[in-house]
Amino acid sequence: MGTQKQSMKPQPKKAQPKKVETKAPQVTSKKK
């Protein structure tokens, strides 16, 4: 359980900033 909690914490934190960064460049690329 200890390993699951540790791998779950970095996943949501890293996924949030990565999703926002990938969405920003995609929208600007499509608009251009």
Secondary structure, DSSP 8 states (H G I E B T S, - for coil): -HHHHHHHTHHHHHHHHHHHHHHHHHHHHHH-
